[in-house]
Amino acid sequence: MRLCARYRKLMAAGKPKVVAVTAIAREMAAFLWAIGQEVVAPTAKP
């Protein structure tokens, strides 16, 4: 919901659609990267 509100705010500010979409995509990618850094992959047992 936060990213949706951010997208709407960027569009209302007159930013080009490609700029707004890119900003949201970068934020989502950073969020997913941070999750990946926190999660510990389980080790395989032989």
PDBQT receptor file of N, H, CA, C and O in Angstrom, charges set to zero:
ATOM      1  N   MET A   1       0.836  -1.187   0.000  1.00  0.00    +0.000 N 
ATOM      2  CA  MET A   1       0.000   0.000   0.000  1.00  0.00    +0.000 C 
ATOM      3  C   MET A   1       0.883   1.253   0.000  1.00  0.00    +0.000 C 
ATOM      4  O   MET A   1       0.536   2.268  -0.605  1.00  0.00    +0.000 OA
ATOM      5  N   ARG A   2       2.019   1.169   0.681  1.00  0.00    +0.000 N 
ATOM      6  H   ARG A   2       2.301   0.344   1.173  1.00  0.00    +0.000 HD
ATOM      7  CA  ARG A   2       2.893   2.333   0.749  1.00  0.00    +0.000 C 
ATOM      8  C   ARG A   2       3.440   2.674  -0.632  1.00  0.00    +0.000 C 
ATOM      9  O   ARG A   2       3.503   3.844  -1.009  1.00  0.00    +0.000 OA
ATOM     10  N   LEU A   3       3.835   1.646  -1.386  1.00  0.00    +0.000 N 
ATOM     11  H   LEU A   3       3.783   0.695  -1.080  1.00  0.00    +0.000 HD
ATOM     12  CA  LEU A   3       4.384   1.901  -2.711  1.00  0.00    +0.000 C 
ATOM     13  C   LEU A   3       3.317   2.428  -3.665  1.00  0.00    +0.000 C 
ATOM     14  O   LEU A   3       3.610   3.243  -4.540  1.00  0.00    +0.000 OA
ATOM     15  N   CYS A   4       2.104   1.973  -3.499  1.00  0.00    +0.000 N 
ATOM     16  H   CYS A   4       1.866   1.311  -2.788  1.00  0.00    +0.000 HD
ATOM     17  CA  CYS A   4       1.002   2.475  -4.329  1.00  0.00    +0.000 C 
ATOM     18  C   CYS A   4       0.798   3.970  -4.060  1.00  0.00    +0.000 C 
ATOM     19  O   CYS A   4       0.621   4.759  -4.988  1.00  0.00    +0.000 OA
ATOM     20  N   ALA A   5       0.825   4.342  -2.788  1.00  0.00    +0.000 N 
ATOM     21  H   ALA A   5       0.968   3.700  -2.034  1.00  0.00    +0.000 HD
ATOM     22  CA  ALA A   5       0.663   5.750  -2.429  1.00  0.00    +0.000 C 
ATOM     23  C   ALA A   5       1.834   6.575  -2.968  1.00  0.00    +0.000 C 
ATOM     24  O   ALA A   5       1.649   7.702  -3.426  1.00  0.00    +0.000 OA
ATOM     25  N   ARG A   6       3.033   6.005  -2.911  1.00  0.00    +0.000 N 
ATOM     26  H   ARG A   6       3.183   5.089  -2.539  1.00  0.00    +0.000 HD
ATOM     27  CA  ARG A   6       4.207   6.718  -3.433  1.00  0.00    +0.000 C 
ATOM     28  C   ARG A   6       4.084   6.915  -4.940  1.00  0.00    +0.000 C 
ATOM     29  O   ARG A   6       4.389   7.990  -5.458  1.00  0.00    +0.000 OA
ATOM     30  N   TYR A   7       3.637   5.872  -5.642  1.00  0.00    +0.000 N 
ATOM     31  H   TYR A   7       3.389   5.000  -5.221  1.00  0.00    +0.000 HD
ATOM     32  CA  TYR A   7       3.441   5.976  -7.087  1.00  0.00    +0.000 C 
ATOM     33  C   TYR A   7       2.428   7.082  -7.413  1.00  0.00    +0.000 C 
ATOM     34  O   TYR A   7       2.662   7.907  -8.296  1.00  0.00    +0.000 OA
ATOM     35  N   ARG A   8       1.330   7.089  -6.707  1.00  0.00    +0.000 N 
ATOM     36  H   ARG A   8       1.141   6.419  -5.989  1.00  0.00    +0.000 HD
ATOM     37  CA  ARG A   8       0.300   8.108  -6.958  1.00  0.00    +0.000 C 
ATOM     38  C   ARG A   8       0.815   9.510  -6.678  1.00  0.00    +0.000 C 
ATOM     39  O   ARG A   8       0.485  10.459  -7.389  1.00  0.00    +0.000 OA
ATOM     40  N   LYS A   9       1.628   9.630  -5.630  1.00  0.00    +0.000 N 
ATOM     41  H   LYS A   9       1.896   8.860  -5.052  1.00  0.00    +0.000 HD
ATOM     42  CA  LYS A   9       2.190  10.936  -5.281  1.00  0.00    +0.000 C 
ATOM     43  C   LYS A   9       3.144  11.409  -6.376  1.00  0.00    +0.000 C 
ATOM     44  O   LYS A   9       3.128  12.581  -6.753  1.00  0.00    +0.000 OA
ATOM     45  N   LEU A  10       3.974  10.500  -6.886  1.00  0.00    +0.000 N 
ATOM     46  H   LEU A  10       3.987   9.548  -6.580  1.00  0.00    +0.000 HD
ATOM     47  CA  LEU A  10       4.900  10.858  -7.965  1.00  0.00    +0.000 C 
ATOM     48  C   LEU A  10       4.143  11.270  -9.226  1.00  0.00    +0.000 C 
ATOM     49  O   LEU A  10       4.508  12.239  -9.892  1.00  0.00    +0.000 OA
ATOM     50  N   MET A  11       3.089  10.525  -9.544  1.00  0.00    +0.000 N 
ATOM     51  H   MET A  11       2.793   9.738  -9.003  1.00  0.00    +0.000 HD
ATOM     52  CA  MET A  11       2.301  10.851 -10.731  1.00  0.00    +0.000 C 
ATOM     53  C   MET A  11       1.586  12.195 -10.558  1.00  0.00    +0.000 C 
ATOM     54  O   MET A  11       1.504  12.984 -11.500  1.00  0.00    +0.000 OA
ATOM     55  N   ALA A  12       1.071  12.452  -9.355  1.00  0.00    +0.000 N 
ATOM     56  H   ALA A  12       1.137  11.811  -8.590  1.00  0.00    +0.000 HD
ATOM     57  CA  ALA A  12       0.383  13.710  -9.093  1.00  0.00    +0.000 C 
ATOM     58  C   ALA A  12       1.352  14.891  -9.160  1.00  0.00    +0.000 C 
ATOM     59  O   ALA A  12       0.956  16.014  -9.470  1.00  0.00    +0.000 OA
ATOM     60  N   ALA A  13       2.626  14.623  -8.865  1.00  0.00    +0.000 N 
ATOM     61  H   ALA A  13       2.948  13.710  -8.613  1.00  0.00    +0.000 HD
ATOM     62  CA  ALA A  13       3.641  15.678  -8.919  1.00  0.00    +0.000 C 
ATOM     63  C   ALA A  13       4.067  15.974 -10.348  1.00  0.00    +0.000 C 
ATOM     64  O   ALA A  13       4.861  16.883 -10.589  1.00  0.00    +0.000 OA
ATOM     65  N   GLY A  14       3.534  15.200 -11.305  1.00  0.00    +0.000 N 
ATOM     66  H   GLY A  14       2.889  14.461 -11.109  1.00  0.00    +0.000 HD
ATOM     67  CA  GLY A  14       3.828  15.453 -12.704  1.00  0.00    +0.000 C 
ATOM     68  C   GLY A  14       5.049  14.725 -13.237  1.00  0.00    +0.000 C 
ATOM     69  O   GLY A  14       5.547  15.057 -14.313  1.00  0.00    +0.000 OA
ATOM     70  N   LYS A  15       5.538  13.735 -12.499  1.00  0.00    +0.000 N 
ATOM     71  H   LYS A  15       5.134  13.465 -11.626  1.00  0.00    +0.000 HD
ATOM     72  CA  LYS A  15       6.684  12.956 -12.978  1.00  0.00    +0.000 C 
ATOM     73  C   LYS A  15       6.242  12.089 -14.155  1.00  0.00    +0.000 C 
ATOM     74  O   LYS A  15       5.108  11.611 -14.187  1.00  0.00    +0.000 OA
ATOM     75  N   PRO A  16       7.128  11.889 -15.108  1.00  0.00    +0.000 N 
ATOM     76  CA  PRO A  16       6.790  10.969 -16.208  1.00  0.00    +0.000 C 
ATOM     77  C   PRO A  16       6.552   9.558 -15.656  1.00  0.00    +0.000 C 
ATOM     78  O   PRO A  16       7.161   9.160 -14.663  1.00  0.00    +0.000 OA
ATOM     79  N   LYS A  17       5.666   8.818 -16.306  1.00  0.00    +0.000 N 
ATOM     80  H   LYS A  17       5.171   9.142 -17.113  1.00  0.00    +0.000 HD
ATOM     81  CA  LYS A  17       5.300   7.493 -15.819  1.00  0.00    +0.000 C 
ATOM     82  C   LYS A  17       6.521   6.586 -15.694  1.00  0.00    +0.000 C 
ATOM     83  O   LYS A  17       6.643   5.836 -14.725  1.00  0.00    +0.000 OA
ATOM     84  N   VAL A  18       7.421   6.652 -16.669  1.00  0.00    +0.000 N 
ATOM     85  H   VAL A  18       7.322   7.261 -17.456  1.00  0.00    +0.000 HD
ATOM     86  CA  VAL A  18       8.598   5.785 -16.638  1.00  0.00    +0.000 C 
ATOM     87  C   VAL A  18       9.478   6.095 -15.417  1.00  0.00    +0.000 C 
ATOM     88  O   VAL A  18      10.090   5.186 -14.856  1.00  0.00    +0.000 OA
ATOM     89  N   VAL A  19       9.545   7.337 -15.012  1.00  0.00    +0.000 N 
ATOM     90  H   VAL A  19       9.048   8.075 -15.468  1.00  0.00    +0.000 HD
ATOM     91  CA  VAL A  19      10.334   7.726 -13.836  1.00  0.00    +0.000 C 
ATOM     92  C   VAL A  19       9.686   7.178 -12.570  1.00  0.00    +0.000 C 
ATOM     93  O   VAL A  19      10.372   6.644 -11.698  1.00  0.00    +0.000 OA
ATOM     94  N   ALA A  20       8.368   7.309 -12.470  1.00  0.00    +0.000 N 
ATOM     95  H   ALA A  20       7.811   7.743 -13.178  1.00  0.00    +0.000 HD
ATOM     96  CA  ALA A  20       7.657   6.818 -11.292  1.00  0.00    +0.000 C 
ATOM     97  C   ALA A  20       7.756   5.301 -11.177  1.00  0.00    +0.000 C 
ATOM     98  O   ALA A  20       8.006   4.773 -10.093  1.00  0.00    +0.000 OA
ATOM     99  N   VAL A  21       7.562   4.608 -12.283  1.00  0.00    +0.000 N 
ATOM    100  H   VAL A  21       7.360   5.037 -13.163  1.00  0.00    +0.000 HD
ATOM    101  CA  VAL A  21       7.626   3.142 -12.275  1.00  0.00    +0.000 C 
ATOM    102  C   VAL A  21       9.039   2.676 -11.924  1.00  0.00    +0.000 C 
ATOM    103  O   VAL A  21       9.203   1.719 -11.168  1.00  0.00    +0.000 OA
ATOM    104  N   THR A  22      10.044   3.335 -12.458  1.00  0.00    +0.000 N 
ATOM    105  H   THR A  22       9.910   4.112 -13.073  1.00  0.00    +0.000 HD
ATOM    106  CA  THR A  22      11.427   2.970 -12.165  1.00  0.00    +0.000 C 
ATOM    107  C   THR A  22      11.750   3.187 -10.694  1.00  0.00    +0.000 C 
ATOM    108  O   THR A  22      12.434   2.366 -10.084  1.00  0.00    +0.000 OA
ATOM    109  N   ALA A  23      11.274   4.268 -10.125  1.00  0.00    +0.000 N 
ATOM    110  H   ALA A  23      10.718   4.936 -10.621  1.00  0.00    +0.000 HD
ATOM    111  CA  ALA A  23      11.513   4.542  -8.701  1.00  0.00    +0.000 C 
ATOM    112  C   ALA A  23      10.884   3.457  -7.826  1.00  0.00    +0.000 C 
ATOM    113  O   ALA A  23      11.500   2.992  -6.868  1.00  0.00    +0.000 OA
ATOM    114  N   ILE A  24       9.671   3.064  -8.157  1.00  0.00    +0.000 N 
ATOM    115  H   ILE A  24       9.171   3.442  -8.936  1.00  0.00    +0.000 HD
ATOM    116  CA  ILE A  24       8.984   2.023  -7.377  1.00  0.00    +0.000 C 
ATOM    117  C   ILE A  24       9.694   0.686  -7.558  1.00  0.00    +0.000 C 
ATOM    118  O   ILE A  24       9.865  -0.059  -6.593  1.00  0.00    +0.000 OA
ATOM    119  N   ALA A  25      10.106   0.376  -8.781  1.00  0.00    +0.000 N 
ATOM    120  H   ALA A  25       9.967   0.981  -9.565  1.00  0.00    +0.000 HD
ATOM    121  CA  ALA A  25      10.801  -0.888  -9.045  1.00  0.00    +0.000 C 
ATOM    122  C   ALA A  25      12.122  -0.959  -8.282  1.00  0.00    +0.000 C 
ATOM    123  O   ALA A  25      12.465  -2.005  -7.732  1.00  0.00    +0.000 OA
ATOM    124  N   ARG A  26      12.856   0.138  -8.248  1.00  0.00    +0.000 N 
ATOM    125  H   ARG A  26      12.578   0.988  -8.695  1.00  0.00    +0.000 HD
ATOM    126  CA  ARG A  26      14.130   0.154  -7.511  1.00  0.00    +0.000 C 
ATOM    127  C   ARG A  26      13.886  -0.061  -6.035  1.00  0.00    +0.000 C 
ATOM    128  O   ARG A  26      14.644  -0.775  -5.378  1.00  0.00    +0.000 OA
ATOM    129  N   GLU A  27      12.836   0.548  -5.505  1.00  0.00    +0.000 N 
ATOM    130  H   GLU A  27      12.221   1.128  -6.039  1.00  0.00    +0.000 HD
ATOM    131  CA  GLU A  27      12.526   0.393  -4.084  1.00  0.00    +0.000 C 
ATOM    132  C   GLU A  27      12.132  -1.056  -3.778  1.00  0.00    +0.000 C 
ATOM    133  O   GLU A  27      12.542  -1.608  -2.757  1.00  0.00    +0.000 OA
ATOM    134  N   MET A  28      11.346  -1.665  -4.651  1.00  0.00    +0.000 N 
ATOM    135  H   MET A  28      11.012  -1.216  -5.481  1.00  0.00    +0.000 HD
ATOM    136  CA  MET A  28      10.956  -3.066  -4.454  1.00  0.00    +0.000 C 
ATOM    137  C   MET A  28      12.167  -3.989  -4.536  1.00  0.00    +0.000 C 
ATOM    138  O   MET A  28      12.287  -4.930  -3.752  1.00  0.00    +0.000 OA
ATOM    139  N   ALA A  29      13.056  -3.723  -5.476  1.00  0.00    +0.000 N 
ATOM    140  H   ALA A  29      12.959  -2.959  -6.113  1.00  0.00    +0.000 HD
ATOM    141  CA  ALA A  29      14.261  -4.549  -5.624  1.00  0.00    +0.000 C 
ATOM    142  C   ALA A  29      15.144  -4.446  -4.389  1.00  0.00    +0.000 C 
ATOM    143  O   ALA A  29      15.688  -5.449  -3.927  1.00  0.00    +0.000 OA
ATOM    144  N   ALA A  30      15.288  -3.256  -3.863  1.00  0.00    +0.000 N 
ATOM    145  H   ALA A  30      14.847  -2.441  -4.239  1.00  0.00    +0.000 HD
ATOM    146  CA  ALA A  30      16.096  -3.068  -2.646  1.00  0.00    +0.000 C 
ATOM    147  C   ALA A  30      15.464  -3.789  -1.461  1.00  0.00    +0.000 C 
ATOM    148  O   ALA A  30      16.171  -4.364  -0.633  1.00  0.00    +0.000 OA
ATOM    149  N   PHE A  31      14.145  -3.761  -1.377  1.00  0.00    +0.000 N 
ATOM    150  H   PHE A  31      13.571  -3.294  -2.049  1.00  0.00    +0.000 HD
ATOM    151  CA  PHE A  31      13.433  -4.451  -0.300  1.00  0.00    +0.000 C 
ATOM    152  C   PHE A  31      13.659  -5.953  -0.388  1.00  0.00    +0.000 C 
ATOM    153  O   PHE A  31      13.939  -6.602   0.620  1.00  0.00    +0.000 OA
ATOM    154  N   LEU A  32      13.539  -6.505  -1.588  1.00  0.00    +0.000 N 
ATOM    155  H   LEU A  32      13.312  -5.977  -2.407  1.00  0.00    +0.000 HD
ATOM    156  CA  LEU A  32      13.752  -7.939  -1.774  1.00  0.00    +0.000 C 
ATOM    157  C   LEU A  32      15.207  -8.323  -1.516  1.00  0.00    +0.000 C 
ATOM    158  O   LEU A  32      15.479  -9.385  -0.957  1.00  0.00    +0.000 OA
ATOM    159  N   TRP A  33      16.134  -7.473  -1.917  1.00  0.00    +0.000 N 
ATOM    160  H   TRP A  33      15.914  -6.610  -2.371  1.00  0.00    +0.000 HD
ATOM    161  CA  TRP A  33      17.549  -7.731  -1.663  1.00  0.00    +0.000 C 
ATOM    162  C   TRP A  33      17.801  -7.780  -0.156  1.00  0.00    +0.000 C 
ATOM    163  O   TRP A  33      18.520  -8.656   0.324  1.00  0.00    +0.000 OA
ATOM    164  N   ALA A  34      17.215  -6.845   0.591  1.00  0.00    +0.000 N 
ATOM    165  H   ALA A  34      16.630  -6.133   0.201  1.00  0.00    +0.000 HD
ATOM    166  CA  ALA A  34      17.400  -6.808   2.041  1.00  0.00    +0.000 C 
ATOM    167  C   ALA A  34      16.840  -8.072   2.695  1.00  0.00    +0.000 C 
ATOM    168  O   ALA A  34      17.443  -8.604   3.627  1.00  0.00    +0.000 OA
ATOM    169  N   ILE A  35      15.705  -8.549   2.220  1.00  0.00    +0.000 N 
ATOM    170  H   ILE A  35      15.215  -8.116   1.463  1.00  0.00    +0.000 HD
ATOM    171  CA  ILE A  35      15.148  -9.796   2.750  1.00  0.00    +0.000 C 
ATOM    172  C   ILE A  35      16.111 -10.940   2.476  1.00  0.00    +0.000 C 
ATOM    173  O   ILE A  35      16.356 -11.775   3.347  1.00  0.00    +0.000 OA
ATOM    174  N   GLY A  36      16.659 -10.976   1.265  1.00  0.00    +0.000 N 
ATOM    175  H   GLY A  36      16.461 -10.297   0.558  1.00  0.00    +0.000 HD
ATOM    176  CA  GLY A  36      17.601 -12.024   0.906  1.00  0.00    +0.000 C 
ATOM    177  C   GLY A  36      18.849 -12.022   1.771  1.00  0.00    +0.000 C 
ATOM    178  O   GLY A  36      19.441 -13.074   2.010  1.00  0.00    +0.000 OA
ATOM    179  N   GLN A  37      19.252 -10.852   2.242  1.00  0.00    +0.000 N 
ATOM    180  H   GLN A  37      18.771  -9.997   2.048  1.00  0.00    +0.000 HD
ATOM    181  CA  GLN A  37      20.421 -10.754   3.105  1.00  0.00    +0.000 C 
ATOM    182  C   GLN A  37      20.124 -11.245   4.521  1.00  0.00    +0.000 C 
ATOM    183  O   GLN A  37      21.027 -11.714   5.214  1.00  0.00    +0.000 OA
ATOM    184  N   GLU A  38      18.884 -11.143   4.951  1.00  0.00    +0.000 N 
ATOM    185  H   GLU A  38      18.150 -10.763   4.388  1.00  0.00    +0.000 HD
ATOM    186  CA  GLU A  38      18.498 -11.537   6.305  1.00  0.00    +0.000 C 
ATOM    187  C   GLU A  38      18.207 -13.024   6.428  1.00  0.00    +0.000 C 
ATOM    188  O   GLU A  38      18.463 -13.623   7.473  1.00  0.00    +0.000 OA
ATOM    189  N   VAL A  39      17.680 -13.619   5.382  1.00  0.00    +0.000 N 
ATOM    190  H   VAL A  39      17.472 -13.133   4.533  1.00  0.00    +0.000 HD
ATOM    191  CA  VAL A  39      17.273 -15.020   5.419  1.00  0.00    +0.000 C 
ATOM    192  C   VAL A  39      18.502 -15.913   5.279  1.00  0.00    +0.000 C 
ATOM    193  O   VAL A  39      19.334 -15.706   4.395  1.00  0.00    +0.000 OA
ATOM    194  N   VAL A  40      18.605 -16.898   6.152  1.00  0.00    +0.000 N 
ATOM    195  H   VAL A  40      17.929 -17.066   6.870  1.00  0.00    +0.000 HD
ATOM    196  CA  VAL A  40      19.697 -17.848   6.096  1.00  0.00    +0.000 C 
ATOM    197  C   VAL A  40      19.196 -19.100   5.377  1.00  0.00    +0.000 C 
ATOM    198  O   VAL A  40      18.208 -19.711   5.782  1.00  0.00    +0.000 OA
ATOM    199  N   ALA A  41      19.886 -19.465   4.316  1.00  0.00    +0.000 N 
ATOM    200  H   ALA A  41      20.689 -18.969   3.986  1.00  0.00    +0.000 HD
ATOM    201  CA  ALA A  41      19.488 -20.649   3.553  1.00  0.00    +0.000 C 
ATOM    202  C   ALA A  41      19.790 -21.893   4.383  1.00  0.00    +0.000 C 
ATOM    203  O   ALA A  41      20.841 -21.983   5.017  1.00  0.00    +0.000 OA
ATOM    204  N   PRO A  42      18.856 -22.858   4.376  1.00  0.00    +0.000 N 
ATOM    205  CA  PRO A  42      19.107 -24.087   5.111  1.00  0.00    +0.000 C 
ATOM    206  C   PRO A  42      20.234 -24.898   4.453  1.00  0.00    +0.000 C 
ATOM    207  O   PRO A  42      20.369 -24.919   3.230  1.00  0.00    +0.000 OA
ATOM    208  N   THR A  43      21.020 -25.549   5.273  1.00  0.00    +0.000 N 
ATOM    209  H   THR A  43      20.910 -25.533   6.267  1.00  0.00    +0.000 HD
ATOM    210  CA  THR A  43      22.114 -26.365   4.729  1.00  0.00    +0.000 C 
ATOM    211  C   THR A  43      21.584 -27.749   4.389  1.00  0.00    +0.000 C 
ATOM    212  O   THR A  43      20.738 -28.297   5.095  1.00  0.00    +0.000 OA
ATOM    213  N   ALA A  44      22.087 -28.297   3.310  1.00  0.00    +0.000 N 
ATOM    214  H   ALA A  44      22.775 -27.851   2.736  1.00  0.00    +0.000 HD
ATOM    215  CA  ALA A  44      21.661 -29.626   2.871  1.00  0.00    +0.000 C 
ATOM    216  C   ALA A  44      22.332 -30.690   3.740  1.00  0.00    +0.000 C 
ATOM    217  O   ALA A  44      23.529 -30.612   4.016  1.00  0.00    +0.000 OA
ATOM    218  N   LYS A  45      21.569 -31.658   4.157  1.00  0.00    +0.000 N 
ATOM    219  H   LYS A  45      20.596 -31.721   3.933  1.00  0.00    +0.000 HD
ATOM    220  CA  LYS A  45      22.113 -32.754   4.952  1.00  0.00    +0.000 C 
ATOM    221  C   LYS A  45      22.424 -33.914   4.015  1.00  0.00    +0.000 C 
ATOM    222  O   LYS A  45      21.578 -34.315   3.216  1.00  0.00    +0.000 OA
ATOM    223  N   PRO A  46      23.635 -34.451   4.111  1.00  0.00    +0.000 N 
ATOM    224  CA  PRO A  46      24.010 -35.562   3.205  1.00  0.00    +0.000 C 
ATOM    225  C   PRO A  46      23.298 -36.844   3.515  1.00  0.00    +0.000 C 
ATOM    226  O   PRO A  46      23.516 -37.850   2.839  1.00  0.00    +0.000 OA
TER     227      PRO A  46
